[in-house]
């Protein structure tokens, strides 16, 4: 299946003559001109974790993607509202909430605010914001083995065992 691409904006009329947009200067605006700033931006999140964050949702969801959401949005809402729920009507087996190196959550643990402090209270991390949704029927031993093999060969080098070569 061919990938779809966003259409490029038109920057010229026929024979490269200036079009209406160029004559009005509409293309000179910056997308952040209308983005909330300062206290307004900080008010979008929770008290110690204001603003928004980019959350990438992958795995067995109907609408995988990257979502810009207020810090502190409920993890369950991220999965079931924003990402459209679990594919093929399957049940949820587990969620890796903050990237592949963060502790895994059971389905009964996902009704929680997605911010640094709330994730720490339940023994995991919001980390990079990479939410991985794992459906019922997935072998967790196999899934985590794939991640372990990845880390045995690819590492950011931030932790001592990886940096010093004792990671596996």
C-alpha positions in Angstrom: 0.0 0.0 0.0 1.4 3.4 -1.0 2.0 5.9 1.8 0.0 9.1 1.6 1.7 12.4 1.9 0.4 15.7 2.9 -0.1 18.0 -0.1 2.5 20.7 -0.5 1.2 24.2 -0.3 0.9 26.0 -3.6 3.5 28.8 -3.9 2.7 30.0 -7.3 0.1 30.6 -9.9 0.4 29.7 -13.5 3.9 30.2 -15.0 5.2 30.9 -11.5 3.3 34.1 -11.2 2.5 35.2 -7.6 -0.8 33.7 -6.4 -3.3 35.3 -4.0 -1.6 33.8 -1.0 1.8 35.3 -1.9 0.3 38.7 -2.6 -1.5 38.8 0.7 1.5 37.5 2.6 -0.4 34.7 4.3 2.5 32.3 3.9 4.6 34.6 6.2 2.6 33.7 9.4 4.2 31.3 11.8 2.3 28.3 13.2 3.2 29.2 16.7 1.6 32.7 16.5 -1.6 31.2 17.9 0.0 28.8 20.3 -0.7 29.5 24.1 2.2 31.0 26.0 3.3 31.5 29.6 0.7 31.0 32.2 -1.9 29.9 29.7 0.4 27.1 28.4 1.3 26.0 32.0 -2.3 25.9 32.9 -2.9 23.2 30.3 -1.3 20.5 32.5 -1.2 19.5 36.1 0.4 21.7 38.9 4.0 20.5 38.7 3.8 19.3 35.1 2.3 22.1 33.1 1.8 22.5 29.4 1.5 19.8 26.8 3.6 16.8 25.7 3.9 14.7 22.6 2.6 11.2 23.2 3.3 8.5 20.6 0.9 5.6 20.8 1.8 2.4 19.0 0.9 -1.2 19.1 -2.6 -2.7 18.8 -4.6 0.5 18.7 -7.0 1.7 16.0 -5.4 5.1 15.5 -1.7 4.9 16.2 0.1 8.2 16.1 1.6 11.1 17.9 -0.8 13.3 19.9 -0.1 16.6 21.6 -2.1 16.4 24.8 -2.2 18.3 28.1 0.3 16.9 30.7 -1.7 14.8 33.1 -4.3 13.5 30.7 -5.6 10.1 31.8 -3.6 7.2 30.3 -6.9 5.2 29.7 -8.3 8.2 27.8 -5.1 8.3 25.6 -5.6 4.6 24.6 -9.4 4.4 24.3 -10.3 8.0 23.2 -7.4 9.5 21.3 -6.0 6.3 19.9 -9.4 4.7 19.3 -9.1 1.7 21.5 -7.7 -1.8 21.0 -7.6 -3.2 17.5 -10.0 -6.0 16.5 -12.0 -5.7 19.6 -9.4 -7.5 21.7 -8.9 -6.9 25.4 -6.0 -5.1 26.8 -3.2 -7.2 28.2 -0.5 -4.6 29.1 0.8 -1.1 28.4 4.3 0.1 28.3 3.7 3.7 29.2 6.8 5.7 28.6 8.9 3.9 26.0 10.2 0.4 25.8 12.5 0.7 28.8 9.8 1.6 31.3 8.0 -0.8 33.7 4.9 -2.4 32.2 1.4 -1.7 33.5 -1.5 -4.2 33.9 -4.9 -3.2 32.5 -6.2 -2.4 36.0 -3.3 0.2 36.5 -4.0 2.5 33.5 -6.7 4.7 34.9 -4.1 7.2 36.0 -2.9 10.7 35.2 -0.1 10.6 32.6 2.4 12.9 34.3 5.8 12.3 35.9 4.6 12.2 39.5 1.5 10.0 38.9 3.5 7.5 36.9 6.2 7.4 39.6 3.6 6.7 42.3 2.6 3.5 40.5 6.2 2.4 39.9 6.7 3.3 36.3 7.6 6.4 34.2 6.1 8.7 31.5 9.6 8.6 30.0 9.8 9.5 26.4 6.0 9.5 26.0 6.1 6.4 23.9 3.0 4.4 24.9 3.0 0.8 23.6 -0.3 -1.0 23.8 -0.2 -4.8 24.0 -3.4 -6.8 23.3 -4.7 -10.0 24.8 -3.2 -13.0 23.1 0.3 -11.6 23.0 3.0 -13.7 24.6 4.6 -11.3 27.1 7.8 -13.4 27.4 8.2 -13.2 23.6 7.4 -9.4 23.5 9.8 -8.6 26.2 12.5 -10.9 24.8 12.3 -8.8 21.6 12.9 -5.7 23.6 15.8 -7.3 25.6 17.5 -8.3 22.3 17.1 -4.8 21.0 18.8 -3.3 24.1 21.6 -5.9 23.9 22.6 -4.4 20.6 21.3 -0.8 20.6 21.7 1.5 23.5 21.7 5.2 24.2 24.5 4.7 26.7 22.8 6.7 29.5 22.9 4.0 32.1 26.2 2.6 33.5 25.8 -1.1 32.5 25.2 -0.1 28.9 27.9 2.6 28.8 30.5 0.3 30.5 29.6 -2.7 28.4 28.1 -4.9 31.1 24.5 -4.7 29.8 24.2 -8.3 28.6 
